Amino acid sequence: MKHETSNLIAVRLQSKTPPDLVVTAIGPWAARAQCADADPELFFPPGDDPAAEARQICSQCPVRDDCLAYALDAGEQYGIWGGLDPAERRNLRRRQRTDRAAKTEGAA
């Protein structure tokens, strides 16, 4: 099923995605995620919705760091991953690049 939001089209996953598919597609940590039984639409809110419910789920998740690392590595451009929205992840990547550059300059 497709859901159109602000000229962007996102594919909505079925809420009961087979666990083996999730583990294969994302990683073994995903089977332990708090969001596994939650409605996926919570994590892909329309427009400027702050996704408070999704962030609350993430805040209690034992694999939050793994989820965020996956999103950063995969370049996820949509949704809440590891408790961060796309803009927050871009800012985090920017800070990480700046920190790495500063360490490289300091070592030289």
C-alpha positions, -999 to 999 in steps of 0.1 A, spaced: 0 0 0 14 34 -9 8 65 12 14 100 -3 27 127 20 39 161 8 48 150 -27 68 121 -13 57 85 -17 65 60 11 58 23 10 40 13 42 52 -20 56 27 -44 70 26 -42 108 33 -79 110 64 -82 89 79 -117 91 108 -115 117 132 -134 94 127 -107 67 134 -79 91 166 -96 104 178 -103 69 170 -68 56 181 -47 85 200 -68 110 197 -92 139 192 -64 164 159 -56 147 141 -86 162 147 -71 197 135 -36 188 106 -21 208 90 -10 175 86 -45 162 49 -47 171 42 -9 167 24 6 137 51 16 112 32 48 103 43 61 138 79 61 125 71 78 92 50 108 102 36 132 77 51 167 73 63 184 105 47 159 129 73 156 158 65 118 161 64 120 198 49 85 202 77 70 180 104 88 200 89 76 232 91 40 219 127 46 208 137 61 242 129 27 259 144 5 232 173 -18 241 187 -16 205 184 22 199 221 26 192 221 -3 167 191 12 150 206 47 147 239 32 135 220 13 108 202 44 97 234 64 95 252 36 76 223 30 52 217 67 46 181 65 57 164 97 45 130 92 60 114 83 93 125 80 129 154 57 135 171 54 168 149 82 181 162 108 155 144 123 125 162 129 91 173 164 100 187 153 134 206 124 116 220 149 91 232 171 119 247 142 137 266 131 106 279 166 101 291 167 137 308 133 133 326 145 101 337 177 119 350 157 149 369 133 126 384 162 107 395 179 139 411 146 152 429 142 119 442 177 120 453 173 156 472 141 148 491 158 119 
